[in-house]
C-alpha cells in the first residue's frame, strides 16, 4: 500500500495592522475564514506592530496607514524590511496612486493592494507573496517603471540571503532596470542575445525572482535591506550597537489577538 500523502497547504502566518483597531479586527476576521491562514491582529502604532512581528514572526505583514499617514506607513515598511527581511510586507492603499505605489516599493514592500479590490483577491495576493512573488497590477508596475526611468538606474541591488552577483551580472541587471531589451543589452555589453539570456537565468536564480519586473523591484530595496543581506554573508565579528529604526521602540507589549477559522 502506498504511503498517504499530505496535500494540505502549509499554514501561512499573517499579521494584520490596519488604520484602526476596528478595521484591523474586521480584516483579520475575513482572512481567518481561509483555512490556510493563521491570522494575528496588531494595533496600528509603529512600535506595537514591530513588537508583534518580533513575537509572532508572520510570513506576511498586511499594514495600512499609521497615525502618521502615508509617510508613517512607508517608514514602518522600511523598518520591517530592515529588521525582518524574510517577512513579505503588503501595503494597503486607499487609492492606487503613483506616489503611494512607488513609495511602498522603495520602502521594501513586496506588494500593494487597493482597498477597492475584492477581499478574495487579497487572499490570493497573500498566498502569492508567501510563495516569493511580487504583487501589483499592470498600472502600478508602470508607475514603478516610469519612476525608475525618470530618476535613473538604481546603483544598489539588495535582497535576502547570500546574494552575490558578478560584475557582469550587475551590468546586465542595471540594463534591465533601464528597460533595455535583450538585444539592446547585448549590443551595449558586446554580448550575444543567447549569452544575455543565460546571464538573466543565473541572476533570477541567485536573486530569487522569476521575471524582469521582479528584478527591477528587487533593485528598489532600501539600503538597510542591502546591509542586512551583506551582514548575512559576512563572517562573525564583534557585535555593534544597532542603529535605531525609524519606528519607535514599544513601551509595553501590544495587545494582539489571534484569529482562526475554527
N, C-alpha and C positions, 0 to 999 in steps of 0.2 A: 504494500500500500504506500502510495506517495505521501510524503510529509505534508501536512496542511500549510498553506501559505498565508501570510498575514497581509491582506490587501488594504488594511486600514491606513488612511493617510496619516502622516506624522502630525501631532498636535502643534499648532503654531501659537506661540505666546504673543499676545497683542496688548500693548499698553495704550490706553486712550486718555488724552488730556485735551479736552476741547475748551472753548472760550469760557464757559461757566460750568460749575458742578452739575447743574441740571442737564445741560446739553451733553456733557460727558457721560452722565448716567444713561440717558436715552440712547446715545450712540453705542455704548457698551452693551446695553440690553439687546439691541438689534444684532450686533455682531455675535453675541453669545448664542444666538439661535443656530449658528452654524457649528456643527459638531466638531469641526477641525480646529476651532479657535478656543483658546483659554484666555479670557479677557480680564484685564486689570484696569481699574479706574484710578486716575491720579488727579489731584487738584490742579488748576491751571497755572499756579505760580511756578516760575522757573526753578527755584531751589527745590520745591517739593517734587517736581517732575524728575529732576536729576536724582533725588534720593530714592524715588520709587523705581527708577530704572536700575539703579545700583542694587536694590534689594531683589527685584523680581526678574531682572535680566531678560526682557522680552526679545523676541525675534524682530518684531516690527513695532515702532512707536508712531502712533497716529496723533498728531498735535495740531491744534487750531491756534488762533490768535491768543496771545498772552495779554495781561493788563497793559503792557507797553505797546500793544498793537503789532503791526506787521514787522517793524524793526525788532521788537522783542522776540517774535517767533523765529526770525532769522538768526538772532543771537543764540536762542535756545537750540536750534537745529545745529548750529556750528559747535556748540558746547557738547552736544550728544555725539556728533561725528568725531570730535577730537578725543573725547574720553572713552567712548564706546564705539569704535569704528566698525565693529561687527554687526551693530544694530542698524536696520534699514529704517530711515525716517521718511514718513509720508506726511506732507503738509496739506492741511485742509484750507482751501481758498474760498472766500465768499464769491469772488469773481475771477475768471481766468484772464487776468490782465498781464501784460508783458512784464512790467517791473516786478510784480509779485512772483511770477514764474521764474524769471532769471535770478532774482534774489534767493529764492528757495534752493535752486540747484547750485548756485555759487556757495551757499552756506553748507552744502553737503547733503541735502535731501536726495533721496533716490526716486522720489515720485511726488507728484502733485495731484490733488483731487478736488474738483469743484463741487461745492455743496449742492448745486442744482442737478448733479448726476444721480443716477439710480444707486440705491444702497446695495442692491445685488451686485452692481458693478464694483462697488467698494470692496466687497468680499473677494471678488476675483482679483482686484488690484493688490490687496494684501497678500494673497497667495502667490501672485507673480513676483512681488518684491521679495518674499521669503525664498523664492527659487533663484534669486540673484538678478532679476531683470529690472529695468528702469520703467517707470510708469508715467506717461504723459501722452496727450493726444497730439495729432499732427500739427495743429495750430501752436500748441505750447512748445513743441520741439522746434518749430520755425522761429519762435521768439528767441530761444536759446541760440540757434544757429546764426540768426541775424545779429544778435548781441556779440557773438564771437567775431563775426566778420567786421563789425564796426570798431571793436576795441582791440583788435589784434590777436595774434595767436598766443594762447597760454604758454608760458615758459616752464610750467611745472606739471608734472604728471604723477599724481598721487594714487593711493589705493590702500588695500589692506593685504597683509601677508608679505611674503618675500618676493616683492615685485622688483626685478632688475631688468631694465631694458638696455640693450646695447646702444651705442651712439647712432648707428644706422637705423635701429628700430625707433629711436627718438625722432630722427629726421622724418621717417615715414609717418609717425604719429602726428607730428606738427603739420605735415602736409594735409593729413586727413582733417585736422582741426581747422585748416584754412578752407576746407571744402573742395580740395582738388580731387579729380577722378584718378583712377589707377593709371591711366595713360598720361595724365599731366604729372603725376608723381614720378613715373618712370622717366619722363623727359627731363624733369628738374634734377633728379638724382643720378641720371645716367645709368638707369637700370632697365631691364625688360619688364613688361607688364606681368609676366609669369613670376618673376622674382618679387615684384611688389606684392602680388597675391600671397606668395609664401611668407613674406615678412608679416603681412596682416594676420595670417593664420597663427603665426607664432605669438604675435602681440596679443591677439584676442585670448589665446590660451594662457599666457602669462598674467594678463591683467584680470581675466575672469569675466570678459564681456562677450557678446555674441553678434554685435553689429557695429557699424561705423558710428552711428548716433550714440550708442552707449560708450564708445571710446571717447568721443568728444565730451560727453557729460562727465566721464571719469577724469578728464583733464581739468574740469572746473572745480574739483575738490579743493577745499580751503587749505592753506599752508599747514594748519595744525594737523590735518589728516596725513599730509605727506610726512611730517615729522614723526607721527605715530608709526607710520609704516617703516620709516628708516630705523626707528628705535627697535622695532621688532627684529630687524636684520642684524643690528649691531651686537657685538659681544658684551657680556655683562660688565658693567663699570660701577664704581661707587655711585649710590643714589644721590640725586639732586632734588632740591625742593621744586615742586611743580609750580608752573606759572598759574595764577588764579584764572579760572574760567570766567567768561563774561556773565554766566548765570551766577547769582549769589548762592553761597552755601546755605543749606537748610538749617534752620534753628532747631526744629523738632521734627521727628519722624512724621511723614504725611499720613493722612487717613486714606487708606487705599482699600477699595472694595474689589473682590474678585467675583466675576460673573461666570456662570457655567450654564450649559444648555440643559442640565439635568433638572 
